[in-house]
Amino acid sequence: MKAPQFSNRPPRWAQRLLAWLHPSETLEEVEGDLDELYTYWHRRAGKTEATMRYVLNVVSVLPPFVRRRQRKEAHQTPSNFHPAMLRSYFKIAFRHLIKNRVYSFINIGGLALGMACCLLISLYVYDELSYDRFNTHYEHIYRLVEKQQQPGGIYDVAATPGPLAATLTKDFPDVQQVTRVGRWSGLLSQGRRSVESNQMLVVDPGFFRMFSYRLLVGNPLTVFRAPDEVIFSEAMAERFFGANWRQQNVLGQSFKLNNEKMLMLVGVAENPPVQSHIEFDVLLPFKWLERNDEWSMKWNSNSYHTYVQLKPDPSGEPADPAAFADKVRHQLKRYDVGNETPLLLQPLSEIYLYSKFAFETDHGRRSDIAYIRIFVTVGLIVLLIAVINFINLATARASQRAREVGVRKSVGAQRGSLVTQFLGEALLMTVLAVAVSLALAQLLLPLFNDLANKNLEIPYPLPVFWLTLAGFTAFVSLLTGLYPAFFLSSFRPIRVLKVGVAGHFSNVKAGRGFRQTLVIGQFVLSIALAISTIVIYRQLSYMQNTKLGFDQSQLLYVRLKGDLRGKSQPLKREVEQLPGVEQVSTATSNLVNMNNSSKIEWEGQVPKDEFLITNMNVDADFVKTVGMSLAAGRNFSARITSDTLSTLGAYLINETAAKRMGWTPVSAVGKRVKFWGTDGTIVGVVKDFHFRPLHVGIEPFIFRFRPKEFYFTLLVKTKPGLVARTLTDITQVYKKIDPDHPISYGFVDQDLDAQYRSEQRIGRIILCFAILTILVSCLGLFGLTAFTAEQRTKEIGVRKVLGASVASIVALLSKDFLKLVLIALLIASPLAWYAMNYWLESFVYRIEMQWWIFALAAVLALGIALLTVSYQSVKAALMNPVKSLRSE
Amino acid sequence: MRRTYLGEFEEIVLLMVAILDGDAYGVTVSQEIEQHTGRQVTFGTVHNTLIRLEEKGFVTSLLGGSTAERGGRRKRLFKVTALGSRALQDIQQLRNELWQLLPPNTLKLGGS
């Protein structure tokens, strides 16, 4: 700078202001131009004026007045999607994948596991939600259900009286059609061939018009006009006529039902689809039922399902069910005077998942929406954990990419292109993970089908499936890629390149906090699932081991059919003679989930004080056979004439019943009660026993001794170790006495277990997912420890040189992670406690949630975490410090 | 046909760039405008207008011609593009046509 020009210079502060605030794109030319102008003004008007004008003009080119020039000509940034750039991105991504094989495996494997789970769960949920959708009139069909006021509460009942259906079409123009569905059972025979139907339904002719069950043979418009007709399902036709029934002329053939009524086969229906809430193998016309069972035409015959199909509104949309529901609400009162029970509409779409009806009035295939909720929650948890892993590892590995980001930025990469690059990498990883997860899901499908009791397939040909998968991929890659993308692209090139990676990262505390939060989140979910699993299994084993008040082991039951029900004594006597049999009794139930309850009147009853009492008919050997014990009084006896009279009743009640009627067990003996119109005396009180699942408490129970009435079940107590032989013996005896019917038998303990099948399934599912979540969380933890150990290689080297022991270094590395797991435990415990408390509340008989459950989960989680962490930390601690310190 | 709108000041600046014929940059353009129209314009106005004209495609620019009096900094030299000269000609032609349509006495009466 030359001295004479110095005085001609514009003020420094204005120049600085300009350099500081003016856009960098045009700074050089504007500075030059203004300098030139200053010289010009200085020459023409002197220093003061020149300075003034300079300052004014500087202000005119400062923001917000100045227009920003778009940079384009000097160095054009190539598009992020330029082939060369894409190639570079791919190459770098693959190099990283291969260079860090372990991380790539953990990352992709963990994500794939999570996604495979999610995939299977979505398949399941989709399947469950699409029940009954095969019906063309799906949206127009409703079932009428009742809300009954009974002593003891309000009950939802899925059954309606037989005559209701006809009044609906007559009274309501909005009703397109109605059909009733009732249950029946029986043996079909033709000549010497006979087959027992498992699911016999009685339906109206409208059944085939309303629902989309197809007839393979027969005319759906004319069937069931006459009463003596029958329709088989495909499966039934195969059982009866063999696999080639299509070649035979089956229509018009006659069959005997229960060896008396003749029926003509008018059609063979396709097997009801798996996704149908109605199941049948034989259909009978309702007309037949009306002819043979007059009760079905009475208003108190509350045992049939009534379905209505509403007319669509003029635009073809489903009609508003609310309007119809209002009108139909008091339909029962209209015809059955005094019947205040309201009718409600249940849409077809809700029957499969939302049917919880009392008194076993609902039948057919059912599931529970609770399953779906549990599945979805658990699936999302697993996915969340996998995604957290991915984010965690990706941010942790970011240090390796810091140099690359620095170099890319200095050669002109902008933030946008870096974000694209890392999002693209996330996409690549996700696509790989999706591919692996598809393979994994295919592999795990049989196992899952077994677990969920389903027959699912991956719907490869469905475009929707691929679209969903693509959407899902995009979503997950965004989720997993966003944080790394923005985190990495925010590096300042100079710092990263000059100070070095370590220097840069020592400042990134935020990243570490973020990772720690995610690890805590993961372990909260895993530990909560682990605690839930323990609680569910404890409850299950509690239910299996609870003393029920009778001895269900080695207790066999044989169903009595047809004539045998009235004449069971010969069979009983013969079975008693068998060597492996200890005791035999005839009864009306097998003690599993008994529901048959009615009102009772008793001595000293206060008016309006009513309750329902569950009942069954037994014989004098019953108490001994099932191993119940008496609290007071005596057992029934065939030798006491007052016990066996048909006009007078002799009763045994349970302790709860005695208490309900205001007696002690001792005072109850000899009291008079009236049940089902028969006056009688209480001869004894049995100790309380569980006759319903442990979800509900013990209620009043009454045993009746009616030796001249029907018995439905033969209860056989076998001697230990002789069950198999006894079973064949009983079968032979049964065949001799009742050659018409095939024998049906079962074990009481197995049937009791089966009541908790849904709980067992939930337990198994949660167990699987708990293992999975812990596995995936540990995968992530493993990756993170490896990363920290690598980061601190030098530090460990120095510590070792200075005399640190291996143990202290392992402790140093493990401490941080164990702290996180401990925090997670503190958060997870109340969460799991709350959720499990809610679940346990559905059982009247339940376990207490003891502290050791949480302690066990804690020990488990800490142990697994410690194992995971220690592999890496021990490896790091054992490393030779010379190696780690040699190179700098 | 829709022309890109050219404001009054934009038109003057564009004309100046054309007049200066290859020697147009921030300093010369603002000096010429001051001399020929007598208007005091701030440098920022000229600077912004030139950028805007370039965005509209009427002028192009390149950096060059650093001199000692500007501290060795380069200047941005502007040139009218084909589109720019077309726009100027269009304006000229439109004006001419409109002048032709003017009744002979109107201007004298109104403008005297």
Interface residues (C-beta under 8 A of the other chain):
Chain A: T26 E28 E29 V30 E31 G32 D33 L34 D35 E36 L37 T39 Y40 L56 N57 V59 S60 V61 L62 F65 V66 R67 R68 R69 Q70 E73
Chain B: Y25 G26 V27 S30 Q31 T42 F43 G44 T45 H47 N48 I51 R52 E54 E55 L62 L63 S66 E69 R70 G71 R73 R74 K75 R76
